[in-house]
Amino acid sequence: QVQLVESGGGLVQAGGSLRLSCAASGRTFSSYAMAWFRQAPGKEREFVSMVSWSGGNTFYGDSVKGRFTISRDNAKNTVSLQMNDLNPEDTALYYCAAIRRERGWPKRSPHEYEYWGQGTQVTVSS
C-alpha cells in the first residue's frame, strides 16, 4: 500500500515557475515508478511525466518536454516536478501516481496506475 500526498501548487503568472512535490508513505517506495498527470476541467486526465524506480530514466509528454523536469529522492520517499515557463494551458489539477516497476516502461495511461494522490491545483494566469 502506498499513500501519496501532493503539495506545491498555486497561482503563477505566465512564464513563471512552480515546483510540485509528492510525498509517499511506506518502505517500498523504490519498488515503484512514479508519474505526474494533470486534469483540466472538462478534459481527460493527461500524462505529464514519469520517472523510473531508480530515477535514472525519465519520460515526458510532448506538451511539457523541455519545460518540466521530474526527479525523485528514494531516501526521502519523494518525487518532484519542476515546472518552468508555465503558460495558461498548464492550468490543471496535478496528480502524483505510482505503478510497480515490473509493470514496464513507459506507462502513459492513467488506467495502469495503482495509487493516486488527491491532487494539487496549478493555475497559470495570462
C-alpha positions, 0 to 999 in steps of 0.5 A: 500500500502506498499513500501519496500526498501532493503539495506545491501548487498555486497561482503563477503568472505566465512564464513563471515557475512552480515546483510540485512535490509528492510525498509517499508513505511506506518502505517500498517506495523504490519498488515503484515508478512514479508519474505526474498527470494533470486534469483540466476541467472538462478534459481527460486526465493527461500524462505529464511525466514519469520517472523510473524506480531508480530515477535514472530514466525519465519520460515526458509528454510532448506538451511539457518536454523541455519545460518540466523536469521530474526527479525523485529522492528514494531516501526521502520517499519523494518525487518532484516536478519542476515546472518552468515557463508555465503558460495558461494551458498548464492550468490543471489539477496535478496528480502524483501516481505510482505503478510497480516497476515490473509493470514496464516502461513507459506507462502513459495511461492513467488506467495502469496506475495503482495509487493516486494522490488527491491532487494539487491545483496549478493555475497559470494566469495570462 
